């Protein structure tokens, strides 16, 4: 990942007069959906870029060491070798950005990736994921355990009630303590934007999270009714840009939840390029939280190379 965001002192003046023009943001998001679709080699290149930014995720109650091991194998070999050779990309070391699991499965993921001989980081959700409705002491203990087990990235979730009741100082202090508990592990802060009530609250929570030292801000847990949406993405990226202008510190962005198709992945990449610039189009500053997205991307690359879509058994690991 990129250098750490040290955070700042709490500056409530940065959010005291925030106003978000929701109709304008929604119109802008609708325009993004109408952008010209990429074809041919351009599409393949953007899809491979998307692959390198995926946090390949399994967050199910029935996760076991065996399916985590399978996920880690896919993380190292996200696209079939012969397809990469056809694109002359077989020697570029293309892997996903990280493997994301529950704390109890971190050790399994670390062992599997070590056995595979790769340095893909393990990310762990923590801090009362997905609801955030646990005592702060429990959240901090869970973070510390995940780091102790070998997680190099921690995806924490905020207490939405602090946002909905305007307790910005309380939110800042909670995230700051989570940041301290992460130690050397990079921290992604999940805002659960679908539960924050307004786009203005999304902007304010984004700024507070970055002030508190978040290395990434993330849209959703993937468990809410409404997950990653383009209007929310626009607002969060504008907050990232403002924070960068104010402090000189770059903070990453991670949309998560409901991103299932190659077309959606490219739309997010193009939005990041439009709002933040090409320097954000790296795994160090942009991630896609997804569990099923990789399968669709590999299908599209298969079609680009062969001219036909794969049969079910031809991409068995997808």
C-alpha positions in Angstrom: 0.0 0.0 0.0 0.9 3.7 -0.2 2.4 5.6 2.7 0.3 5.9 5.8 -2.2 8.7 6.3 -1.1 10.2 9.7 -4.4 12.0 10.1 -4.9 15.5 11.6 -6.3 17.2 14.6 -10.1 17.3 14.5 -11.1 20.3 12.4 -14.9 20.6 12.6 -14.7 23.8 10.5 -14.0 21.6 7.5 -17.5 20.0 7.8 -19.6 22.7 9.6 -21.0 24.3 6.4 -21.1 21.3 4.1 -23.9 21.2 1.5 -24.3 18.5 -1.1 -26.4 19.3 -4.2 -28.0 15.8 -4.4 -29.8 16.4 -7.8 -26.6 17.6 -9.4 -24.6 14.6 -8.0 -27.2 12.2 -9.2 -27.2 13.8 -12.7 -23.4 13.5 -12.8 -23.6 9.9 -11.8 -26.2 9.2 -14.6 -23.9 10.8 -17.2 -21.1 8.5 -16.1 -23.2 5.5 -16.9 -23.6 6.8 -20.5 -19.9 7.1 -21.1 -18.8 5.3 -24.2 -18.2 1.6 -23.6 -14.6 0.4 -24.1 -14.0 -2.4 -26.7 -11.2 -4.7 -27.8 -7.7 -4.4 -26.4 -8.7 -1.2 -24.4 -11.4 -3.1 -22.6 -9.0 -6.0 -21.8 -6.4 -3.6 -20.5 -8.9 -1.9 -18.1 -10.2 -5.2 -17.0 -6.7 -6.5 -16.1 -6.2 -3.2 -14.2 -9.5 -3.9 -12.3 -8.2 -7.4 -11.4 -5.1 -6.0 -9.7 -7.4 -3.8 -7.6 -9.8 -6.4 -6.3 -10.0 -7.3 -2.7 -11.1 -10.9 -3.3 -13.5 -11.6 -0.5 -15.3 -14.3 1.3 -17.4 -13.3 4.4 -19.8 -16.2 4.9 -20.8 -18.0 8.0 -19.8 -21.3 6.4 -16.3 -20.3 5.5 -13.8 -23.1 6.1 -10.0 -23.5 5.8 -10.5 -25.3 2.5 -12.6 -22.7 0.7 -10.2 -19.9 2.0 -7.3 -21.9 0.5 -9.2 -22.1 -2.8 -9.8 -18.4 -2.7 -6.1 -17.7 -2.1 -5.2 -19.9 -5.1 -7.5 -17.8 -7.2 -6.0 -14.7 -5.8 -2.6 -15.7 -7.1 -4.0 -17.0 -10.4 -7.0 -14.7 -11.1 -6.9 -15.2 -14.9 -6.2 -18.4 -16.7 -2.6 -18.6 -17.8 -3.3 -19.3 -21.5 -5.6 -16.2 -21.6 -2.8 -14.1 -20.2 -0.3 -15.5 -22.7 -2.7 -14.6 -25.6 -2.6 -11.0 -24.3 1.2 -11.1 -23.7 0.6 -10.5 -20.0 1.6 -13.8 -18.6 4.9 -12.5 -17.2 3.5 -9.3 -15.5 2.7 -10.9 -12.2 -1.0 -10.1 -12.2 -2.7 -11.0 -9.0 -5.6 -9.5 -7.0 -4.9 -6.6 -4.5 -5.7 -8.6 -1.4 -7.7 -11.4 0.1 -10.4 -10.3 2.6 -11.8 -12.6 5.3 -13.1 -12.7 8.8 -10.6 -12.6 11.7 -11.1 -16.3 12.4 -9.9 -17.1 8.9 -6.9 -14.8 8.7 -4.5 -17.5 9.8 -5.8 -19.9 7.1 -5.4 -17.2 4.4 -1.9 -16.3 5.6 -0.8 -19.9 5.5 -2.3 -20.6 2.1 -0.7 -17.5 0.5 2.7 -18.3 2.1 2.4 -21.9 0.7 1.6 -20.4 -2.7 4.8 -18.3 -2.6 3.2 -14.9 -3.0 3.1 -11.7 -1.1 -0.6 -10.8 -1.5 -1.7 -9.1 1.7 -4.5 -10.5 3.9 -7.2 -8.0 4.9 -9.6 -8.7 7.8 -12.9 -7.1 8.6 -13.1 -6.1 12.3 -14.5 -3.7 14.8 -17.9 -5.3 15.0 -18.4 -6.0 11.3 -21.0 -5.6 9.8 -23.3 -3.7 12.2 -20.7 -1.9 14.4 -23.0 -2.6 17.3 -20.4 -3.8 19.8 -18.6 -2.1 22.6 -15.4 -0.2 21.7 -13.3 -2.4 23.9 -14.4 -5.5 21.9 -13.8 -3.7 18.6 -10.2 -2.8 19.6 -9.5 -6.4 20.9 -10.8 -7.8 17.6 -8.6 -5.5 15.6 -5.5 -6.5 17.6 -6.2 -10.2 17.2 -6.6 -9.9 13.5 -3.2 -8.1 13.3 -1.7 -10.7 15.5 -3.0 -13.5 13.3 -1.2 -11.9 10.3 -3.6 -9.4 8.7 -1.8 -6.5 7.0 -4.9 -4.6 6.3 -7.9 -4.0 8.6 -11.4 -3.1 7.3 -13.1 -1.5 10.3 -16.8 -0.4 10.4 -17.9 2.8 12.0 -20.8 3.3 14.5 -23.5 4.7 12.3 -25.3 6.1 15.3 -22.5 8.6 15.9 -23.0 10.0 12.4 -26.8 10.0 12.6 -26.7 11.9 15.9 -24.0 14.3 14.8 -21.4 13.1 17.4 -18.4 14.0 15.2 -15.9 14.2 18.0 -17.0 10.8 19.3 -16.6 9.4 15.8 -13.2 10.9 15.4 -12.0 9.5 18.8 -13.4 6.0 18.0 -11.7 5.8 14.6 -8.5 7.2 16.1 -8.4 4.4 18.7 -9.0 1.8 16.0 -6.1 3.3 14.0 -3.8 2.9 17.0 -5.0 -0.7 17.5 -4.1 -1.5 13.8 -0.4 -0.8 14.5 1.5 -1.2 11.2 -1.5 -2.6 9.4 -3.2 -0.3 7.0 -6.8 0.7 8.0 -9.8 0.9 5.7 -12.8 2.6 7.3 -16.2 1.3 6.2 -18.8 4.1 6.3 -21.9 2.0 5.5 -23.1 4.8 3.4 -26.5 3.3 2.8 -27.3 3.8 6.5 -26.0 7.4 6.9 -29.2 9.2 5.9 -27.8 11.7 3.5 -25.0 12.5 1.1 -24.0 15.4 3.4 -23.4 12.9 6.2 -21.4 10.7 3.7 -19.1 13.7 3.0 -18.8 14.6 6.7 -18.1 11.0 7.8 -15.5 10.7 5.0 -13.7 13.8 6.2 -13.8 12.7 9.9 -12.5 9.2 9.0 -9.6 10.7 7.1 -8.8 13.2 9.9 -8.7 10.2 12.3 -6.0 8.5 10.2 -7.9 6.2 7.8 -5.6 5.0 4.9 -8.7 4.1 2.9 -12.4 5.0 3.1 -14.8 2.4 1.9 -18.5 2.6 1.0 -20.1 -0.4 2.4 -19.9 -3.7 4.2 -21.8 -5.4 1.4 -24.4 -6.4 3.9 -26.6 -3.3 3.7 -29.7 -2.9 1.6 -27.9 -0.2 -0.4 -24.2 -0.6 -1.0 -21.8 1.1 -3.4 -23.6 3.6 -5.7 -22.0 6.1 -8.1 -23.5 9.2 -6.3 -21.9 8.1 -3.1 -18.7 7.4 -4.9 -18.6 10.9 -6.3 -19.2 12.5 -2.9 -16.5 10.4 -1.2 -14.0 11.1 -3.9 -14.6 14.8 -3.7 -13.9 14.5 0.1 -10.7 12.6 -0.7 -9.6 15.4 -3.1 -10.4 18.1 -0.5 -8.5 16.3 2.2 -5.5 15.9 -0.2 -5.6 19.7 -0.9 -5.8 20.5 2.8 -3.1 18.1 4.0 -1.1 16.7 1.1 -1.9 13.2 2.2 -3.4 10.7 -0.3 -6.2 8.5 1.0 -7.4 5.5 -0.9 -11.0 4.7 -2.0 -12.8 1.3 -2.0 -16.3 0.8 -3.3 -17.8 -2.5 -2.1 -21.0 -4.4 -2.3 -23.1 -5.1 -5.4 -20.2 -4.7 -7.9 -20.7 -7.9 -9.9 -20.0 -7.2 -13.6 -17.0 -6.2 -15.7 -18.8 -3.2 -17.0 -19.5 -1.9 -13.5 -15.8 -2.4 -12.6 -14.7 -0.3 -15.6 -17.3 2.4 -14.7 -15.7 2.7 -11.2 -12.2 2.8 -12.7 -13.2 5.6 -15.1 -14.9 7.5 -12.3 -11.7 7.4 -10.2 -9.7 8.6 -13.2 -12.1 11.4 -13.7 -12.4 12.6 -10.1 -9.0 11.8 -8.6 -6.6 11.2 -11.6 -4.6 8.3 -12.9 -2.3 8.3 -9.8 -5.2 6.8 -7.9 -5.6 3.9 -10.3 -3.3 1.6 -8.4 -3.9 -1.1 -5.8 -2.2 1.3 -3.3 -5.0 3.8 -3.6 -8.0 2.0 -5.1 -9.6 -1.3 -4.4 -12.8 -3.0 -5.4 -14.5 -5.1 -2.7 -16.0 -8.1 -4.5 -16.7 -11.8 -4.2 -18.2 -12.6 -7.6 -16.8 -9.8 -9.9 -13.6 -11.7 -10.8 -15.7 -14.5 -12.5 -17.4 -12.0 -14.8 -14.1 -10.3 -15.7 -12.5 -13.6 -16.6 -15.4 -14.5 -18.8 -15.1 -11.2 -20.7 -11.4 -11.7 -21.1 -12.1 -15.3 -22.4 -14.5 -13.8 -24.9 -12.0 -11.2 -26.0 -9.3 -13.8 -26.6 -11.5 -16.6 -28.1 -14.5 -14.9 -29.6 -16.9 -17.1 -27.5 -18.1 -17.3 -24.0 -16.7 -20.1 -21.8 -18.6 -23.2 -20.8 -19.1 -23.7 -17.1 -16.2 -26.1 -16.6 -13.7 -24.0 -18.6 -13.3 -21.4 -15.8 -13.8 -23.8 -12.9 -12.0 -21.7 -10.3 -14.0 -18.6 -11.0 
